[in-house]
Amino acid sequence: MCRSEDGSGAVRKRRGDRGYVTAEAALVIPALVLFAALLVWALMAAAAQIRCVDAARAGARAAARSEPTGVAVAAARAAAPPGAEVEVERVGDLWRVRVAAPAPGPALLPVRLGARAVALAEDSVGPPP
């Protein structure tokens, strides 16, 4: 610290300390904005993943009720996020539904979301003994 030249004893900051707050803010603020954007993207991806799970369940329930395959696919697509792919297949007594969708947000992040659901076909269940 330097004393003023007028001898009053007032303390001044050195010239080398000027601008540090501005430089620190210029580095911290973009990092905080990027962090907030990543948090928002993660929440959007989590919501889309939940929609994929719900869509797979809806499609499997519709297929298990012996609805036509087109109806099961339509039920899954109605609950799925935009751009989702739906596959419905029967393997033995089970209906399998797979839903896959791109994660929302920038295309630079190649993240795929997906879910699978399996349901027992109702026509395979016999009457009670």
Secondary structure, DSSP 8 states (H G I E B T S, - for coil): -EE-TTSS--EE--GGGTTHHHHHHHHHHHHHHHHHHHHHHHHHHHHHHHHHHHHHHHHHHHHHTT--HHHHHHHHHHHS-TT-EEEEEEETTEEEEEEEEE-SS-TTS--EEEEEEEEE-GGGS----
